[in-house]
Amino acid sequence: MSQERILELREILKRLSKEYYELDAPSVSDQEYDRYMQELMELESQYPEMADPDSPTQKVGGEVLEEFTKVAHTTRMISLANAFNYEDLVSFDERVRKVLPSATYHVELKMDGLAMSLHYVNHELAQAVTRGDGNIGEDVTHNVKTIASLPKRIEYPGELEVRGEVIMPKDVFEKLNEERKQKGEDVFANPRNAAAGSIRQLDSNIARQRKLDAYWYFLMDPIKVGCHTQSEALAFLDENHIKTNPIRKVCKNIDEVWTFIEEMTEKRQSLPYDIDGIVIKVNEMDAWNEIGET
């Protein structure tokens, strides 16, 4: 029965992933999707003989749309592991401290948008690529360049890769849907879908009119610019005017993390953008390879 459930969950998740990543029309909440994925991961660990490289647990995102140039990521863009309650966080903390007893945590808001990778070369923004399936994404540079908050030129002279999230603010989303209603057009289900639909326009003028925004939260190869913690990496992005979310905190222990989560749960509805969780990172990046990535 459990093996049949594995096959059933794989089909469910493939359908939901297509809805979310390719059609921009999800039929279930993020939380429900995550629970399906969690159940499948647990069953696959119980039945290793059912391992399948085509399983949704081995993939990230959806298929690349044909309208855009395909680009291979230098390093795979992975998804995050989930924690659903305080006990899950304590278990995570225990695993981390076996490797790094003095670990601190960098907690950030998980923006609900379209994951993106930026490449700067010799000061200039050279390329912007969607996450796609995690290994290969879509070149959407022409649309990302229309985001007003994104610098097209930075102080840093070398090559730099930055990852983050393109979003549509709530007020922009509401105005856009009202305009679409008046024109008799289909409305977007949520700001995330609206942002994804805007980035996938072949005409960059449409993306420009949508007034997208973006927040950047990950610096690839931070050691080369002298950063050894996540907090230092985000400070480096700030120095180069690459927009980061100021709502973040370094926590000494998991109880401080939990306090931050409770505070943001209360404030969530008043934020000017949608979030779909809190991201918890070990601040000391030198230990990431040993601790694990997700």
DAKAGI-V42018 format. One record per pair of residues at least 12 apart in sequence whose C-alpha atoms are under 10 Angstrom apart, sorted by the first residue. I is the first residue (numbers start at 0). J is the second residue. If there is no record, write none. Layout:
I	J
I	J
This chain:
1	39
1	42
1	43
1	45
1	46
2	42
2	43
2	45
2	46
2	48
2	49
4	38
4	39
4	42
5	38
5	39
5	40
5	41
5	42
5	43
5	46
5	49
5	54
6	39
6	49
6	54
7	39
8	35
8	36
8	38
8	39
8	40
8	42
8	54
8	55
9	35
9	36
9	39
9	53
9	54
9	55
9	56
10	54
10	55
11	32
11	35
11	36
11	55
12	32
12	33
12	35
12	36
12	39
12	54
12	55
12	56
13	53
13	54
13	55
13	58
13	60
13	61
14	26
15	27
15	32
15	61
16	32
16	55
16	59
16	60
16	61
16	62
17	60
17	61
17	62
18	61
19	32
19	60
19	61
19	191
19	192
19	195
20	59
20	60
20	61
20	62
20	63
20	64
20	113
20	130
20	131
20	132
20	192
20	195
21	60
21	61
21	62
21	63
21	64
21	131
21	195
21	196
22	61
22	192
22	195
22	196
23	187
23	188
23	189
23	191
23	192
23	193
23	194
23	195
23	196
24	187
24	188
24	189
24	191
24	192
24	193
25	188
25	189
25	192
26	188
28	275
29	111
29	275
29	276
30	81
30	83
30	275
30	276
33	80
33	81
33	82
33	83
34	81
34	83
36	55
36	56
36	80
36	81
37	56
37	80
37	81
37	82
39	54
39	55
39	56
40	54
40	55
40	56
40	57
43	56
56	78
57	77
58	77
58	78
58	132
58	133
58	134
59	75
59	76
59	77
59	78
59	79
59	130
59	131
59	132
59	133
59	134
60	76
60	77
60	78
60	114
60	129
60	130
60	131
60	132
60	133
60	134
60	136
61	130
61	131
61	132
61	133
61	135
61	136
62	130
62	131
62	132
62	133
62	135
62	136
62	137
63	129
63	130
63	131
63	132
63	135
63	136
63	137
64	131
64	136
64	137
64	199
65	137
66	137
66	138
66	199
66	200
66	201
67	136
67	137
67	138
67	139
67	199
67	200
67	201
68	128
68	135
68	136
68	137
68	138
68	139
69	128
69	129
69	131
69	135
69	136
69	137
69	138
69	139
70	126
70	127
70	128
70	129
70	130
70	131
70	134
70	135
70	136
70	137
70	138
71	128
71	130
71	131
71	132
71	133
71	134
71	135
71	136
71	137
71	138
72	116
72	128
72	129
72	130
72	131
72	132
72	133
72	134
72	135
72	136
72	137
73	134
73	135
73	160
73	219
74	133
74	134
74	135
74	219
75	130
75	132
75	133
75	134
75	135
76	114
76	115
76	116
76	129
76	130
76	131
76	132
76	133
76	134
76	135
76	136
76	162
77	130
77	132
77	133
77	134
77	292
77	293
78	114
78	130
78	133
78	292
78	293
79	278
79	279
79	292
79	293
80	278
80	292
80	293
81	276
81	277
81	278
81	293
82	276
82	277
82	278
82	279
83	276
84	257
85	253
85	254
85	256
85	257
88	253
88	254
88	256
88	257
88	279
89	252
89	253
89	254
89	257
91	253
91	279
92	104
92	252
92	253
92	281
93	253
94	290
95	281
95	286
95	287
95	289
95	290
95	291
96	290
97	290
98	286
98	287
98	289
98	290
99	281
99	283
99	286
99	287
99	289
99	290
101	251
101	252
101	283
102	250
102	251
102	252
102	280
102	281
102	282
102	283
102	286
103	228
103	249
103	250
103	251
103	252
103	253
103	256
103	280
103	281
103	282
103	283
104	228
104	229
104	230
104	248
104	249
104	250
104	251
104	252
104	253
104	255
104	256
104	278
104	279
104	280
104	281
104	282
104	283
105	228
105	229
105	230
105	247
105	248
105	249
105	250
105	251
105	256
105	278
105	279
105	280
105	281
105	282
105	283
106	229
106	230
106	246
106	247
106	248
106	249
106	250
106	255
106	256
106	257
106	259
106	260
106	277
106	278
106	279
106	280
106	281
106	282
107	216
107	244
107	245
107	246
107	247
107	248
107	249
107	256
107	259
107	260
107	276
107	277
107	278
107	279
107	280
108	216
108	244
108	245
108	246
108	247
108	248
108	260
108	263
108	267
108	273
108	274
108	275
108	276
108	277
108	278
108	279
109	163
109	164
109	216
109	244
109	273
109	274
109	275
109	276
109	277
109	278
109	279
110	163
110	164
110	165
110	166
110	191
110	213
110	214
110	215
110	216
110	244
110	272
110	273
110	274
110	275
110	276
110	277
110	278
111	164
111	165
111	166
111	167
111	189
111	190
111	191
111	192
111	194
111	272
111	273
111	274
111	275
111	276
112	163
112	164
112	165
112	166
112	167
112	168
112	189
112	190
112	191
112	192
112	193
112	194
112	195
112	212
112	213
112	214
112	272
112	273
112	274
112	275
113	129
113	130
113	131
113	163
113	164
113	165
113	166
113	167
113	191
113	192
113	193
113	194
113	195
113	196
113	198
113	213
114	128
114	129
114	130
114	131
114	133
114	162
114	163
114	164
114	165
114	166
114	195
114	213
114	214
114	215
115	127
115	128
115	129
115	130
115	131
115	136
115	137
115	138
115	139
115	143
115	161
115	162
115	163
115	164
115	165
115	213
115	214
115	215
116	128
116	129
116	130
116	136
116	138
116	160
116	161
116	162
116	163
116	164
116	165
116	215
116	217
116	218
116	219
117	129
117	140
117	143
117	159
117	160
117	161
117	162
117	163
117	215
117	218
118	140
118	158
118	159
118	160
118	161
118	162
119	151
119	152
119	153
119	155
119	156
119	157
119	158
119	159
119	160
119	161
120	152
120	153
120	155
120	156
120	157
120	158
120	159
120	160
121	152
121	153
121	154
121	155
121	156
121	157
121	158
121	159
122	150
122	151
122	152
122	153
122	154
122	155
122	156
122	157
122	158
122	159
122	239
123	150
123	151
123	152
123	153
123	154
123	155
123	156
123	157
123	158
123	159
124	140
124	143
124	144
124	149
124	150
124	151
124	152
124	153
124	158
124	159
124	160
125	140
125	144
125	151
125	152
125	158
125	159
126	138
126	139
126	140
126	141
126	143
126	144
126	160
127	139
127	140
127	141
127	142
127	143
127	144
127	160
127	161
127	162
128	140
128	143
128	162
129	162
129	163
129	164
129	165
129	195
129	198
129	199
130	162
130	163
130	164
137	199
138	199
139	198
139	199
139	200
139	201
139	203
140	198
140	203
141	198
141	200
141	201
141	202
141	203
141	204
141	206
141	207
142	197
142	198
142	199
142	200
142	201
142	202
142	203
142	204
142	205
142	206
142	207
142	211
143	165
143	197
143	198
143	203
143	206
143	207
143	211
143	212
143	213
144	203
144	206
144	207
145	198
145	203
145	204
145	205
145	206
145	207
145	208
145	209
145	210
145	211
145	212
146	165
146	166
146	206
146	207
146	208
146	209
146	210
146	211
146	212
146	213
147	207
147	210
147	211
147	212
147	213
148	210
148	211
148	212
148	213
148	214
148	240
148	241
148	242
149	212
149	213
149	214
149	215
149	240
149	241
149	242
150	239
150	240
150	241
150	242
151	241
152	239
152	240
152	241
153	236
153	238
153	239
153	240
153	241
154	238
154	239
154	240
155	224
155	235
155	236
155	238
155	239
157	224
159	218
159	219
159	220
159	221
159	223
159	224
160	217
160	218
160	219
160	220
160	221
161	215
161	216
161	217
161	218
161	219
161	220
161	221
161	236
161	241
162	214
162	215
162	216
162	217
162	218
162	219
163	213
163	214
163	215
163	216
163	217
163	218
163	242
163	243
164	191
164	194
164	212
164	213
164	214
164	215
164	216
165	191
165	194
165	195
165	198
165	211
165	212
165	213
165	214
165	215
166	190
166	191
166	192
166	193
166	194
166	195
166	197
166	198
166	210
166	211
166	212
166	213
166	214
166	272
166	273
166	274
167	189
167	190
167	191
167	192
167	193
167	194
167	195
167	197
167	209
167	210
167	211
167	212
167	213
167	271
167	272
167	273
168	190
168	191
168	193
168	194
168	209
168	210
168	211
168	212
168	213
168	270
168	271
168	272
168	273
169	189
169	190
169	191
169	270
169	271
169	272
169	273
170	190
170	271
170	272
171	190
171	193
171	209
171	210
171	211
171	271
171	272
172	186
172	187
172	188
172	189
172	190
172	191
172	192
172	193
172	194
172	209
172	210
172	211
172	272
173	186
173	187
173	189
173	190
174	209
175	187
175	190
175	193
175	208
175	209
175	210
176	188
176	189
176	190
176	193
189	273
190	211
190	272
190	273
191	272
191	273
191	274
193	209
193	211
194	206
194	209
194	210
194	211
194	212
194	213
197	209
197	210
197	211
198	211
212	242
212	272
213	241
213	242
213	243
213	244
214	241
214	242
214	243
214	244
214	245
215	233
215	236
215	237
215	241
215	242
215	243
215	244
216	229
216	230
216	232
216	233
216	236
216	241
216	242
216	243
216	244
217	229
217	232
217	233
217	236
217	243
218	232
218	233
218	235
218	236
219	232
220	232
221	233
221	235
221	284
221	285
222	284
222	285
226	283
226	284
226	285
227	282
227	283
227	284
227	285
227	286
228	280
228	281
228	282
228	283
228	284
228	285
228	286
229	249
229	280
229	281
229	282
229	283
229	284
229	285
230	247
230	248
230	249
230	282
230	283
230	284
231	282
231	283
231	284
232	282
232	284
233	245
246	263
247	259
247	277
247	278
248	279
249	279
249	280
249	281
249	282
250	279
250	281
250	282
251	282
253	279
256	277
256	279
259	277
260	276
260	277
260	278
260	279
263	276
263	277
264	276
264	277
279	293
280	292
280	293
